[in-house]
Amino acid sequence: MLRFMPVGDSMTIGSAGEHTWRYRMWQHLRDTYGGPFALVGPRETLYDKATEAPSSYEYADPDFPRAHLAGWGEGWQHMAPLIADAVRAHRADVLLVSLGLIDLGFYTNAEQTAENVRAFVAEARTAGPRVRIVVLPVIPNVRATNDAPFAAQVTRFNELLAKAVADLDRPGSPLLLASPPPSYDIDRDTYDGTHPNARGEHKIAAAFADAMHQAWDLGGPYDSPL
């Protein structure tokens, strides 16, 4: 049994009524991975915008393993202290991580965020010395389009993230940097300039899936219906 744990912020937890890219990834692995697998993690809910709490189970299609470690408004600095316990408790083999936008927007600069990436990886490995980690850079969003200093921080962080991945990658516990979706368009792939709609969900799932297929021969190329 190969256990995948999605880790992320609001783009990963999703909100009431959505499928989420986690669902799209589950569909892809179900169709292409030639063995038993599960999505694991300590949380299952979506974010409910009406109550401003992660309390909703109203998935567009609830019939999939919904476990994850994601939170609305949470970033690398929030997940680093949690990841060891989550990996240990749920025996995660592969972490699919999409973080950074919240950090840069509200908490830490590019250099500080990159240090939290390194802390996250170290903590994950204390619980799972052979854990595999796929990391998605910060992808296009409306704030980066309209706020030049913030856009510069995103660019700088993505550079530091690539360096951290190169520095920390090792044979027994590979660390893989996914490529940002090449055609990601905030006007067509999000519903508010940041959070993915169905098109965006498929593109985020494809970024993770194609990285794992190309680097590790895991699963197959992502076949998007869009």
C-alpha positions as semicolon CSV with decimal commas, in nm:
position;residue;x (nm);y (nm);z (nm)
1;M;0,000;0,000;0,000
2;L;0,147;0,334;-0,108
3;R;0,022;0,620;0,106
4;F;0,003;0,974;-0,037
5;M;-0,048;1,274;0,190
6;P;-0,158;1,604;0,031
7;V;-0,018;1,898;0,229
8;G;-0,117;2,254;0,157
9;D;-0,307;2,574;0,214
10;S;-0,647;2,694;0,093
11;M;-0,581;2,571;-0,261
12;T;-0,541;2,217;-0,125
13;I;-0,808;2,198;0,144
14;G;-1,062;2,356;-0,091
15;S;-1,400;2,493;0,012
16;A;-1,753;2,358;0,033
17;G;-1,893;2,240;-0,299
18;E;-1,558;2,180;-0,470
19;H;-1,394;1,861;-0,595
20;T;-1,036;1,978;-0,504
21;W;-0,716;1,876;-0,683
22;R;-0,686;1,598;-0,426
23;Y;-0,990;1,434;-0,584
24;R;-0,841;1,477;-0,932
25;M;-0,518;1,315;-0,811
26;W;-0,707;1,023;-0,661
27;Q;-0,887;0,968;-0,992
28;H;-0,555;0,976;-1,177
29;L;-0,382;0,731;-0,943
30;R;-0,684;0,502;-0,949
31;D;-0,653;0,486;-1,328
32;T;-0,275;0,472;-1,368
33;Y;-0,104;0,339;-1,054
34;G;-0,068;-0,037;-1,074
35;G;-0,104;-0,119;-0,708
36;P;-0,295;-0,040;-0,388
37;F;-0,273;0,316;-0,263
38;A;-0,451;0,558;-0,030
39;L;-0,472;0,927;0,044
40;V;-0,388;0,974;0,411
41;G;-0,369;1,251;0,669
42;P;-0,519;1,375;0,994
43;R;-0,791;1,593;0,836
44;E;-1,083;1,532;0,601
45;T;-1,290;1,850;0,584
46;L;-1,326;2,137;0,341
47;Y;-1,329;2,500;0,445
48;D;-1,677;2,646;0,500
49;K;-1,674;3,011;0,394
50;A;-2,006;3,073;0,568
51;T;-1,872;2,977;0,910
52;E;-1,506;3,060;0,832
53;A;-1,401;2,721;0,966
54;P;-1,272;2,391;0,821
55;S;-1,596;2,216;0,905
56;S;-1,758;2,114;0,577
57;Y;-1,790;1,766;0,425
58;E;-1,982;1,898;0,123
59;Y;-1,749;1,772;-0,148
60;A;-1,880;1,787;-0,504
61;D;-1,817;1,412;-0,503
62;P;-1,753;1,277;-0,152
63;D;-1,685;0,922;-0,269
64;F;-1,305;0,922;-0,242
65;P;-1,042;0,898;0,035
66;R;-1,054;1,258;0,156
67;A;-0,772;1,255;0,410
68;H;-0,517;1,536;0,394
69;L;-0,306;1,780;0,592
70;A;-0,416;2,116;0,459
71;G;-0,558;2,432;0,609
72;W;-0,705;2,762;0,496
73;G;-0,449;3,028;0,580
74;E;-0,175;2,782;0,674
75;G;0,174;2,775;0,529
76;W;0,517;2,618;0,566
77;Q;0,561;2,766;0,915
78;H;0,234;2,606;1,030
79;M;0,296;2,266;0,873
80;A;0,659;2,220;0,978
81;P;0,566;2,153;1,345
82;L;0,285;1,915;1,242
83;I;0,440;1,704;0,970
84;A;0,641;1,458;1,180
85;D;0,339;1,348;1,381
86;A;0,127;1,328;1,066
87;V;0,381;1,117;0,879
88;R;0,430;0,889;1,177
89;A;0,061;0,843;1,258
90;H;-0,050;0,787;0,898
91;R;0,263;0,613;0,768
92;A;0,284;0,846;0,470
93;D;0,515;0,735;0,190
94;V;0,476;1,033;-0,045
95;L;0,402;1,395;0,049
96;L;0,243;1,615;-0,218
97;V;0,311;1,967;-0,094
98;S;0,167;2,297;-0,221
99;L;0,261;2,578;0,016
100;G;0,420;2,921;0,014
101;L;0,161;3,174;-0,102
102;I;0,019;3,230;0,246
103;D;0,365;3,250;0,403
104;L;0,482;3,520;0,164
105;G;0,154;3,705;0,180
106;F;0,118;3,726;0,556
107;Y;0,397;3,573;0,763
108;T;0,751;3,545;0,629
109;N;0,974;3,676;0,352
110;A;1,129;3,455;0,085
111;E;1,440;3,367;0,287
112;Q;1,247;3,289;0,605
113;T;0,998;3,080;0,410
114;A;1,279;2,882;0,252
115;E;1,418;2,809;0,598
116;N;1,078;2,674;0,696
117;V;1,089;2,447;0,392
118;R;1,413;2,300;0,520
119;A;1,265;2,258;0,869
120;F;0,960;2,084;0,721
121;V;1,175;1,834;0,528
122;A;1,390;1,761;0,833
123;E;1,084;1,704;1,050
124;A;0,918;1,478;0,792
125;R;1,230;1,264;0,775
126;T;1,251;1,223;1,152
127;A;0,925;1,029;1,128
128;G;0,976;0,874;0,785
129;P;1,344;0,842;0,693
130;R;1,249;0,713;0,347
131;V;0,959;0,949;0,281
132;R;0,936;1,091;-0,070
133;I;0,835;1,455;-0,112
134;V;0,706;1,639;-0,419
135;V;0,690;2,017;-0,388
136;L;0,500;2,258;-0,611
137;P;0,639;2,613;-0,643
138;V;0,411;2,908;-0,580
139;I;0,197;2,929;-0,893
140;P;0,046;3,240;-1,059
141;N;-0,205;3,433;-0,850
142;V;-0,379;3,768;-0,864
143;R;-0,172;3,935;-0,594
144;A;0,150;3,863;-0,779
145;T;-0,008;4,018;-1,088
146;N;-0,104;4,340;-0,909
147;D;0,166;4,377;-0,641
148;A;0,520;4,404;-0,780
149;P;0,707;4,369;-0,447
150;F;0,503;4,058;-0,365
151;A;0,572;3,918;-0,712
152;A;0,944;3,969;-0,651
153;Q;0,917;3,775;-0,325
154;V;0,739;3,490;-0,504
155;T;1,012;3,477;-0,769
156;R;1,284;3,484;-0,505
157;F;1,117;3,215;-0,297
158;N;1,075;2,986;-0,596
159;E;1,446;3,024;-0,666
160;L;1,531;2,940;-0,305
161;L;1,287;2,650;-0,311
162;A;1,464;2,501;-0,612
163;K;1,796;2,535;-0,430
164;A;1,656;2,372;-0,116
165;V;1,524;2,080;-0,318
166;A;1,862;2,034;-0,486
167;D;2,045;2,058;-0,153
168;L;1,816;1,823;0,038
169;D;1,745;1,557;-0,224
170;R;1,895;1,220;-0,139
171;P;1,864;0,867;-0,278
172;G;1,687;0,715;0,021
173;S;1,440;1,002;0,059
174;P;1,404;1,183;-0,274
175;L;1,285;1,540;-0,289
176;L;1,128;1,643;-0,618
177;L;1,036;1,988;-0,750
178;A;0,727;1,979;-0,970
179;S;0,707;2,219;-1,261
180;P;0,442;2,491;-1,237
181;P;0,153;2,418;-1,474
182;P;0,284;2,574;-1,799
183;S;-0,051;2,708;-1,916
184;Y;-0,193;2,814;-1,578
185;D;-0,410;3,122;-1,631
186;I;-0,559;3,298;-1,329
187;D;-0,854;3,419;-1,537
188;R;-0,944;3,074;-1,669
189;D;-0,809;2,836;-1,403
190;T;-0,925;3,007;-1,081
191;Y;-1,255;3,144;-0,957
192;D;-1,106;3,442;-0,776
193;G;-0,753;3,487;-0,907
194;T;-0,606;3,242;-0,654
195;H;-0,820;2,937;-0,579
196;P;-0,850;2,677;-0,855
197;N;-1,171;2,601;-1,038
198;A;-1,215;2,263;-1,210
199;R;-0,961;2,352;-1,480
200;G;-0,711;2,462;-1,219
201;E;-0,767;2,151;-1,008
202;H;-0,676;1,933;-1,303
203;K;-0,365;2,141;-1,378
204;I;-0,237;2,124;-1,020
205;A;-0,297;1,750;-1,005
206;A;-0,120;1,714;-1,340
207;A;0,186;1,902;-1,210
208;F;0,228;1,651;-0,928
209;A;0,136;1,347;-1,139
210;D;0,367;1,429;-1,429
211;A;0,658;1,502;-1,194
212;M;0,620;1,162;-1,025
213;H;0,581;0,981;-1,355
214;Q;0,884;1,146;-1,515
215;A;1,116;1,120;-1,215
216;W;1,003;0,798;-1,050
217;D;0,801;0,618;-1,318
218;L;0,509;0,627;-1,075
219;G;0,165;0,620;-1,231
220;G;0,132;0,761;-1,579
221;P;0,113;1,095;-1,758
222;Y;-0,186;1,297;-1,650
223;D;-0,473;1,276;-1,897
224;S;-0,676;1,593;-1,841
225;P;-1,032;1,590;-1,969
226;L;-1,020;1,966;-2,032
